[in-house]
Structures are given as structure tokens and as C-alpha cells.
Amino acid sequence: MIMKYLKQQVRQYRLRQAGVVDSSDLGLETMSGWAVWPDPIGENSVVYSFGVGDNVGWDLEMIRRFGVKIHAFDPTPASIEWVAQRQFPPQFVFHDYGISDFDGWLDFYPPRRSGSTHFSQERRGTLFDRRPPYKGQVHRLETIMHELGHHRIDVLKLDVEGSEFEAIPDLVASGIEVDQLLIEIHYQFRSRSFQQGLDLIGQLKDYGMHCLHVSRRGYEFSFVRQELMERAAFAAAPANIESEPRYYYARIAGRTLPDRTKTGRPLISGSVCDSGTPSK
């Protein structure tokens, strides 16, 4: 237990040193372990949840709270069987395929622990593990959205056991509009590294996503699109802000611009998100 705690502290320290978390005054809420910005979410929001496994706590909480339809995805046999044996509300729509950077079939290796549903494209067993992989169907996110008739995504949750390292670059290259991204980054896998995790986060930030929360474990991250934050700030702005709207835009993102308006009064305070300064 102590070693687990120490490892978490080391991960948190390294993430703070890397300036991963951006400052913001958004009111995030934790739902089944995932930090979500609830304000923009409504019953008509488009929500995708990749990596069902045997846990749909977040999905069901989203349905109860907002009345949204959840499109849930998992191509692995244990999860497909688990879902088939249970009844879910009609808003929970399951698809037996996963996400990657191509359309086709991908090898998924069995989990290390017996009874686990965490199949992965990464071989995670011991050197003596000779269990064969299972071939699961995968699609690019752009393909999935076309098939389901969606042009943008309000909330995208990815817990895909390493496939995020292919899926995220493809999402960025496709120019897909995602308002909120909840993602577990498996940089602890033997075939990956902490730097590769930071590189993935960097790609998302370059794409206009702000990292507003990291879990205690240091693996789960919540991102919100900068444009969505600015729209929310503008909608909440007082009427007299119109002469200098960029000052109010900056407030909700936690950025500081020079303290000047036509009246000379400061409007905002805070740290500069894009500078890499960790939030307190």
C-alpha cells in the first residue's frame, strides 16, 4: 500500500514538473472517477465511451444525470459477453468494435489477471505467456462518426488499454471537433514511456485542448476544448465587456492579459494556462 502511494506521488510530481495541468475556474465534477464539466452537457449531447470492459458506472451516471444517449464500444470477447448478459437502459447503445487509426482487425492480447476484461493490443503478460491474441474489429473515429451520423462529439471517453497512442493522432489529423475528452493514458506499459504520454498530451494541447484535471493515480486526464471555454465565458460576460471581449475570454481559461480596459480597471487574474504553469 505504501509503495502504491509513493508511486502515485512520483507520477503526480513528474506531471506537475511537466506543467500538464492548465489553470481554470471551470466547475468540474467527478463522476465515477472521471472529472467532467457538466454545464455544456444536455440530453442531446453526443457522447462516446470507448473501453467498456466490465464497468459502465460512468455511462450509467451520465444517463441518470443528463438523460444522454451513450454510444459504448468494446471489441474484446470478455466485454461483449459481459454486456450481453445484462440489461441496460435504452440510452445505452453498445457497439462490438473498438477504435484505432485504421479500419480493420486488430490483435488484442489476453489480460494478465484471470477473470479480467482488460484485453489490450499491447502484450502485457510474462515472457512465458503463450496465449494467442483475439482479433477484434476496429475503426477510425471518423469512420464511426460517419456511420452513426455525427459531425462532432460533446464528450469522448477513452479507456482503451494503449490504443489511445494510435487513436489520438488520427483524431487530431482528422480535425474532429471534440468538446470534452476524458482519457486514460497508459504510459506505464512496458512498450511505452512517460515521455510518450507527455507527447500525446502535447498533441492534444496543440489541437486546442486544455488539460483541467489529472486523477490521483496520474493516468486519467480530462481535457476541454479552448473554444468551448471561450464561448461559455462570452455567454456569461456582462454587457459592458463588449469593448474588450478577449479579457473575459481569458478569465475562464485562467489566463492573464495586461490589466487595462477603457476604464483602466483590472478584469481578471490568474496564471497563464499555455505557459505550462501547473495549477495549485
C-alpha positions in Angstrom: 0.0 0.0 0.0 2.8 2.4 0.9 4.6 1.6 -2.4 1.4 2.3 -4.4 1.0 5.6 -2.6 4.7 6.6 -3.3 4.4 5.7 -6.9 1.3 7.9 -7.3 3.2 10.7 -5.6 6.1 10.3 -8.0 3.8 10.4 -11.0 2.0 13.5 -9.7 5.3 15.2 -9.2 6.5 14.4 -12.7 3.3 15.7 -14.2 3.4 18.9 -12.2 7.0 19.4 -13.3 6.0 18.9 -16.9 3.2 21.6 -16.5 0.5 19.2 -17.6 -2.5 20.7 -15.8 -3.7 24.1 -17.0 -5.4 26.6 -14.7 -9.1 27.3 -15.0 -12.1 28.3 -12.9 -14.5 25.9 -14.5 -16.7 24.0 -12.2 -15.7 20.4 -12.8 -17.5 17.5 -11.2 -16.2 13.9 -10.6 -18.5 11.2 -11.9 -17.4 7.6 -11.3 -13.8 8.7 -11.0 -13.8 11.0 -14.1 -13.8 14.8 -14.0 -16.5 16.3 -16.2 -17.6 19.8 -16.9 -21.4 19.4 -16.6 -22.5 22.8 -17.8 -22.5 22.2 -21.6 -23.9 18.7 -21.4 -27.6 18.1 -22.1 -29.8 15.3 -23.3 -29.0 15.9 -26.9 -25.2 15.8 -26.4 -23.2 13.3 -28.4 -21.3 11.0 -26.0 -18.9 8.2 -27.0 -17.5 5.8 -24.4 -14.7 3.5 -25.6 -13.5 0.6 -23.5 -16.4 -0.8 -21.6 -14.7 -3.8 -20.0 -17.0 -4.8 -17.2 -17.6 -1.3 -15.7 -20.3 1.1 -17.0 -20.6 3.1 -13.9 -19.7 6.4 -15.6 -22.0 5.6 -18.6 -25.0 5.0 -16.3 -24.3 8.0 -14.2 -24.2 10.2 -17.3 -27.5 8.7 -18.4 -29.1 9.3 -15.0 -27.7 12.8 -14.7 -28.3 14.2 -18.2 -30.6 11.8 -20.0 -28.0 11.4 -22.8 -27.6 8.5 -25.2 -24.3 6.8 -24.6 -22.6 5.1 -27.6 -20.4 2.5 -25.9 -17.7 0.5 -27.7 -15.6 -2.6 -26.9 -14.3 -5.2 -29.4 -13.0 -7.7 -26.9 -14.8 -11.1 -26.2 -15.0 -10.8 -22.4 -16.7 -7.4 -22.6 -19.0 -8.4 -25.4 -20.1 -11.4 -23.3 -20.4 -9.3 -20.1 -22.7 -6.7 -21.8 -24.8 -9.5 -23.5 -25.6 -11.0 -20.1 -27.0 -7.7 -18.7 -29.9 -5.3 -19.2 -29.2 -1.6 -19.7 -31.4 1.4 -20.2 -32.4 2.2 -23.8 -30.0 5.1 -23.8 -27.0 2.8 -23.5 -26.2 1.6 -27.0 -23.4 -1.0 -27.3 -21.1 -1.5 -30.4 -18.9 -4.5 -30.5 -15.9 -2.8 -32.1 -13.1 -0.5 -31.0 -11.1 2.5 -32.1 -7.7 2.8 -33.8 -6.1 4.6 -36.7 -7.4 2.3 -39.4 -10.5 0.3 -40.3 -10.0 -3.5 -40.0 -9.0 -6.1 -37.5 -6.5 -5.8 -34.6 -4.9 -8.4 -32.3 -5.9 -8.0 -28.6 -3.9 -9.9 -26.1 -5.5 -11.5 -23.0 -5.2 -9.7 -19.7 -2.6 -10.7 -17.1 -5.1 -11.5 -14.4 -7.6 -14.3 -14.8 -11.1 -13.0 -15.0 -10.1 -9.5 -16.1 -11.7 -7.9 -19.1 -8.7 -5.7 -19.9 -7.6 -7.0 -23.3 -5.0 -4.9 -24.9 -3.2 -4.5 -28.2 -0.1 -4.5 -26.0 1.3 -7.8 -25.0 1.3 -7.4 -21.2 1.8 -11.0 -20.0 5.1 -12.6 -18.9 7.7 -13.8 -21.4 6.3 -17.3 -20.9 2.7 -16.3 -21.7 1.9 -18.1 -25.0 -1.8 -17.4 -25.1 -2.8 -16.3 -28.6 -4.4 -12.9 -29.2 -8.0 -12.3 -30.1 -8.8 -10.5 -33.3 -11.2 -7.6 -32.7 -12.8 -5.2 -35.2 -11.6 -1.6 -35.0 -12.5 1.6 -36.9 -11.1 5.1 -37.1 -13.2 7.6 -35.2 -14.0 9.5 -38.4 -15.5 6.2 -39.8 -17.5 5.6 -36.7 -19.0 9.1 -36.6 -19.9 8.8 -40.3 -21.7 5.5 -39.7 -23.6 7.0 -36.7 -24.4 10.2 -38.4 -22.5 12.5 -36.1 -20.4 15.6 -37.1 -18.9 16.4 -33.7 -18.7 14.9 -30.2 -19.6 16.6 -27.0 -17.9 14.1 -24.6 -15.4 11.4 -25.7 -14.2 8.9 -23.1 -11.2 6.7 -24.0 -10.1 3.9 -21.7 -8.7 1.6 -24.4 -5.7 -0.1 -22.9 -3.0 1.5 -25.0 -4.9 2.1 -28.3 -5.0 5.8 -27.4 -1.5 6.2 -28.8 -2.9 5.4 -32.3 -6.4 6.9 -31.9 -5.5 10.4 -30.7 -3.0 11.3 -33.5 -5.7 10.1 -36.0 -8.3 12.2 -34.3 -6.1 15.3 -34.5 -5.2 14.6 -38.1 -8.9 14.2 -39.0 -9.8 17.6 -37.5 -12.6 16.1 -35.4 -14.3 18.6 -33.1 -14.5 17.2 -29.5 -15.6 19.4 -26.7 -14.5 17.3 -23.8 -12.1 14.4 -23.8 -11.7 12.0 -20.8 -8.7 9.7 -21.4 -6.6 7.2 -19.6 -3.0 7.3 -20.9 -1.2 4.0 -20.4 2.3 5.4 -20.4 3.2 2.8 -17.7 3.1 -0.1 -20.2 6.4 -1.8 -21.0 6.2 -0.8 -24.6 5.5 2.9 -23.7 7.2 5.6 -21.7 6.3 8.7 -19.6 7.7 10.9 -22.4 5.4 9.3 -24.9 2.5 10.1 -22.6 3.7 13.7 -22.5 4.0 13.8 -26.2 0.4 12.6 -26.6 -0.8 15.3 -24.2 1.3 17.9 -26.2 -0.6 16.9 -29.3 -3.9 17.5 -27.6 -2.8 20.9 -26.3 -1.6 21.9 -29.7 -5.0 20.9 -31.0 -6.6 23.4 -28.7 -7.5 21.2 -25.8 -6.7 22.3 -22.2 -5.9 19.7 -19.5 -8.0 20.7 -16.5 -7.7 17.6 -14.3 -5.5 14.6 -13.6 -6.6 11.8 -11.4 -4.8 10.8 -8.2 -3.4 7.8 -9.9 -1.9 10.1 -12.6 -3.3 8.1 -15.5 -6.7 9.7 -16.1 -6.9 13.1 -17.7 -9.7 15.5 -18.5 -9.5 17.9 -21.4 -11.8 20.7 -22.5 -11.7 22.5 -25.9 -10.5 26.1 -25.6 -13.2 27.4 -28.0 -15.9 25.9 -25.8 -14.4 27.6 -22.7 -14.3 31.0 -24.6 -17.9 30.6 -25.7 -19.0 29.9 -22.2 -17.1 33.0 -20.9 -18.7 35.2 -23.6 -22.2 33.9 -22.8 -21.6 34.8 -19.1 -19.9 38.1 -19.8 -21.6 41.3 -18.5 -22.8 43.8 -21.1 -20.0 46.3 -20.6 -17.4 43.7 -21.5 -18.1 44.0 -25.3 -15.3 46.6 -25.8 -12.6 44.2 -24.6 -14.1 40.6 -25.0 -10.7 39.0 -25.1 -10.2 39.9 -21.4 -13.3 38.0 -20.4 -12.4 35.0 -22.7 -9.1 34.8 -20.8 -10.8 34.7 -17.4 -12.4 31.3 -17.6 -9.3 29.8 -19.1 -7.2 31.2 -16.2 -5.0 33.4 -18.4 -3.8 36.9 -17.5 -3.8 39.7 -20.1 -2.5 43.2 -19.3 -4.7 44.9 -16.7 -6.3 47.5 -18.8 -9.7 48.4 -20.1 -11.2 51.7 -21.2 -11.7 52.4 -17.5 -8.3 51.2 -16.6 -9.7 48.6 -14.1 -8.3 45.0 -14.0 -10.8 42.4 -15.1 -9.0 39.1 -14.5 -6.3 37.4 -12.6 -4.6 34.0 -12.6 -1.8 32.1 -14.2 -1.2 31.7 -17.9 -2.5 28.3 -18.9 -0.4 28.0 -22.1 2.8 28.7 -20.2 2.8 25.2 -18.7 2.5 26.5 -15.1 0.7 23.8 -13.1 -2.4 24.7 -11.2 -2.3 24.8 -7.4 
